[in-house]
Amino acid sequence: MNSQFAHLKCLANKPILYIGEVGAVNIFKKSPDPHYRKMKLFKYGISDNVYRRIAYSHMKKFDYFDLHLIRETPVHRLVESLLTRELKKEGIHVKMSIRGHVHRELFVLENNSTHLEWVEKKVDSLIEELVYIQNTK
């Protein structure tokens, strides 16, 4: 169906954490606050079949899905939970209804790659820390 994500088919049955930009949803474009209109919306999540999740689910629910980060890790569920907590602490986690579906794994960032780099580094450090803890048990 969606050939731009065909390379992800090889990740079926693997524990994946991913982050993708889903654009500036109309709610942001119409905001009277010019600062808020500059925000990009990102979706993050976990899947054991990331190709199916993105190509068949997210591409229907969002205007587009631009994959920014993908990590295979056995601790993907715990990383997602801790990432949610970190995003809430930073005040960038959002929950909203888009096309009749409530999305809870969303965050907003300014049009600044530094902020996305912070999120990516946070994911990598959580994975490293949790895998280390898991391996020392």
N, C-alpha and C positions, 0 to 999 in steps of 0.2 A: 504493500500500500504506500508507504512513505520511504522512498529510496534514500533520502538524505540521512536516515538513521540506520540503514541496512548494516553498517559496520558494527552495530551494537548487538546483532543477532548472536554473535559468538559469546556473549555474556549471559545467555540464558542459564538459569539454575545457579547463578553466582550471586552472592550477597553484595549489593551495590548501594552506595549512597551517591546521590546526584544533586546538582544545582543547575538550573537553567533560567535564563531571562525570559520572561513572558511578556515583556513590553510595558508600556505605560497604558494601563487599562483606562478606558474612557473616564472613569471616575477621577483620575488624576489630571487628565487633559482639560477637564472642565472646572478644576479647582480655581477659586479666585486668588489663592495664594501662589504667586509665581515660583516661590521656592519649592512648594509641594509638586508643582507641575514638572519640575526637573527630576523627579524621583523615578527610578526604574524599579519595576516589580520583578521579583525572583521567586521561583518555586523550587523547593527542595523536598527530598523524600528518599525513601528506600524502596528497593524492589529486588525480587529474585528473577525478574524478567524485564530488564530496563527497556529493551527494544519495544516490547508490547506496551509498557506503561507510557512511554513517550509517543511512539508512532500512532498508537490507536486510542489512547486516552487523552493525553495532554494536548495533542494537536487538534482535538475536537473541542476542548474546553477553553483554549486560549487562542488569541489571534496568531501567535507564533510561539515557538519554543527553541531558544538558542542555548544549546548545552554548553555550560562553562566549566563544570567540574564533574568528574566521575571517579569514584574510588571503590575498588573492590576490597571489602574488609569483613572479617567474620563478626565484627562488633558493630555492624551497621545500625542495628536497632538502638543500641545504647548511645552511639554517636548522634543519631537523629534526636534523641531525647535531650541529650546534653546541649546540642546545638540550639534547640528550641529555647532552652533556658538562657543560654548566652545571648541569643538574639533578643529575647524579652528584656534582659538586663540592659542591653544597649538601646532599647526603645525603638527597634526597627522591625520587630515581628508584627505581622498583621494577619487578621482573619477577615475574609470578606466573601460575599456571594458573587460569583461570576457565572453568568448564563444558568442561573438557577441551582448552582452547586456551591456549597460552602467549602472554601479552601482554608485550611488551618496552617499549612506549611508554606507560608509566604513571608517575604521580608522586602523592605524597600531600602534603596540606597540612592544617594545622589549620583549624578552623572560623573563619577570619579572612580577610576580604576583602583585607587588606593583602598577604598572601602571594600571592594570585592576581594582584593588581595588579602585584607584582614580576615574576611570570612573564610577564604580558602586556607589560609595559614591556621586558623582556629580549627577547622575540620582536620587538617593534617596532624596538628598537635594532639587533638582528642584521640584520633586513631592510634597514634604512636603511644600515647600514655596508656590507653585501654588495652592495647595488644601487649604492652610490656607487663601490665598488671596481670593480665590473663596468663601470660607465659611464666610468671613467677609463682603462680599458685601451685 
